[in-house]
Amino acid sequence: MSRPSPYPAEFRERAVQMVAEVRPGYAAVARKLGIGTAETLRKMGPPESDR
């Protein structure tokens, strides 16, 4: 069983949207939002444009 995310669902959804807006930007968006790593953000899901 994986541990629960420390980030609320709305935050995760917006973060993923931001990546879609500023491509190639996982690292830049992660830094801007104070998320530990770009990998954490990447695991939140693909941007809308990739779904």
Protein Blocks (a to p, Z undefined) as FASTA:
>chain_A
ZZddfbdfklmmmmmmmmmmmocklmmmmmmnopablklmmmnopcfklZZ
